[in-house]
């Protein structure tokens, strides 16, 4: 048997030691081997319980790395979540992306993404934004329900130079360009 998790809220009233209306809220989908009720002296165990996730309530967004470089591919992760921010593995909606503010360019956002059961509620999308900017704010919104959305704000930093190439033009003693070195 399983003891209710510490984050479960339990409310119940007993009459002559019996209650058929105990209410509790579980904040995570899981399979419980059973619920144990005890007053310290007596105890009882329920049958196995399967707790299914509730419907998707919001979209979680994250970027990796946290401050990506301009003109460099990085990952935007979109996670379908329930009210307690646990992943909704069965989410099958379509998500559209938009810049809320700080748009380095409008071509870097992913196309609409349709989640399938095999995604288990999570999509990792490679994206590239074209210029550095502080406070890029991206929003993902479910096409069928605009109440299901998520936001992220992050900085796009300048691209790190990997080297500098210098092209020298040979000149003669008068400072005129020549086609060969002296």
For each residue, the residues with C-beta under 8 A, 3 or more apart:
1: 33 34 35 36 45 46
2: 32 33 34 35 36
3: 35 36
4: 8 10 24 26 35
5: 8 26 27 28
6:
7: 27 28
8: 4 5 24 25 26 27
9: 24 25
10: 4 22 23 24
11: 22 23 24
12: 19 21 22 23
13: 19 21
14: 17 18 19
15: 18 19
16:
17: 14
18: 14 15
19: 12 13 14 15 22
20:
21: 12 13
22: 10 11 12 19 37
23: 10 11 12
24: 4 8 9 10 11
25: 8 9
26: 4 5 8 29 30 51
27: 5 7 8 84 86
28: 5 7 51 84 86
29: 26 51 52 53 82 86 89
30: 26 51
31: 48 49 50 51
32: 2 35 48 49 50 51
33: 1 2 48
34: 1 2 45 46 47 48 49
35: 1 2 3 4 32 45 46 49
36: 1 2 3 43 44 45 46
37: 22 43 44 45 46
38: 41 42 43 44
39: 42 43
40:
41: 38
42: 38 39
43: 36 37 38 39
44: 36 37 38
45: 1 34 35 36 37
46: 1 34 35 36 37 49
47: 34
48: 31 32 33 34
49: 31 32 34 35 46
50: 31 32
51: 26 28 29 30 31 32
52: 29
53: 29 82 86 87 88 89 90
54: 57 82 83 88
55: 82 88
56: 59 80 81 82 88 91 93 121 142 148
57: 54 81 82 83 148
58: 81 83 85 148 149 150
59: 56 78 79 80 81 95 140 141 142 148 149 150
60: 77 78 79 81 85 150
61: 76 77 78 79 138 140 150 151 152
62: 76 77 79 152
63: 66 68 74 75 76 77 152 154
64: 74 75 77
65: 68 74
66: 63 154
67: 154 155 156 157
68: 63 65 72 74 129 154 156 157
69: 72 74 132 156 157 158 159 160
70: 104 129 130 131 132 156 157 158 159
71: 128 129 130 131 159
72: 68 69 128 159
73: 126 127 128
74: 63 64 65 68 69 126 127 128
75: 63 64 124 125 126 127
76: 61 62 63 110 124 125 126 127 138 152
77: 60 61 62 63 64 122 123 124 125
78: 59 60 61 95 113 122 123 125 140 150
79: 59 60 61 62 87 121 122
80: 56 59 87 88 91 93 115 121 122 148
81: 56 57 58 59 60 84 85 86 87 88 121
82: 29 53 54 55 56 57 85 86 87 88
83: 54 57 58
84: 27 28 81
85: 58 60 81 82
86: 27 28 29 53 81 82
87: 53 79 80 81 82 120 121 122
88: 53 54 55 56 80 81 82 91 121
89: 29 53 117 120 121
90: 53 117 121
91: 56 80 88 115 119 121
92: 114 115 116 117
93: 56 80 114 115 142 143 144 145 148
94: 112 113 114 115 142 143 144
95: 59 78 112 113 114 115 123 140 141 142 143
96: 112 140 141 143
97: 109 110 112 113 138 139 140 141
98: 109 138 139 141
99: 102 103 106 109 136 137 138 139
100: 137 138 139 151
101: 135 136 137
102: 99 133 134 135 136 137 153
103: 99 106 133 136
104: 70 108 129 130 131 132 133 136 156
105: 108 129 130 131
106: 99 103 109
107: 130
108: 104 105 127 128 129 130
109: 97 98 99 106 127 138
110: 76 97 113 125 127
111:
112: 94 95 96 97 143
113: 78 94 95 97 110 123 125
114: 92 93 94 95
115: 80 91 92 93 94 95 119 121 123
116: 92 119
117: 89 90 92 120
118:
119: 91 115 116 122 123
120: 87 89 117
121: 56 79 80 81 87 88 89 90 91 115
122: 77 78 79 80 87 119
123: 77 78 95 113 115 119
124: 75 76 77
125: 75 76 77 78 110 113
126: 73 74 75 76
127: 73 74 75 76 108 109 110
128: 71 72 73 74 108
129: 68 70 71 104 105 108 133 136 156
130: 70 71 104 105 107 108
131: 70 71 104 105 156
132: 69 70 104 155 156 157 158 159
133: 102 103 104 129 136 155 156
134: 102 155
135: 101 102 153 155
136: 99 101 102 103 104 129 133 153 154 155 156
137: 99 100 101 102 151 152 153
138: 61 76 97 98 99 100 109 151 152 153
139: 97 98 99 100 149 150 151
140: 59 61 78 95 96 97 149 150 151
141: 59 95 96 97 98 146 148 149
142: 56 59 93 94 95 145 146 147 148 149
143: 93 94 95 96 112
144: 93 94 148
145: 93 142 148
146: 141 142 149
147: 142
148: 56 57 58 59 80 93 141 142 144 145
149: 58 59 139 140 141 142 146
150: 58 59 60 61 78 139 140
151: 61 100 137 138 139 140
152: 61 62 63 76 137 138
153: 102 135 136 137 138
154: 63 66 67 68 136
155: 67 132 133 134 135 136
156: 67 68 69 70 104 129 131 132 133 136
157: 67 68 69 70 132
158: 69 70 132
159: 69 70 71 72 132
160: 69
161: 164
162:
163:
164: 161
165:
166:
167:
168:
169: 177
170: 177 178 179 180 181 182
171: 174 175 176 177 178
172: 175 176 178 182
173: 182
174: 171
175: 171 172
176: 171 172
177: 169 170 171
178: 170 171 172 181 182
179: 170
180: 170
181: 170 178
182: 170 172 173 178
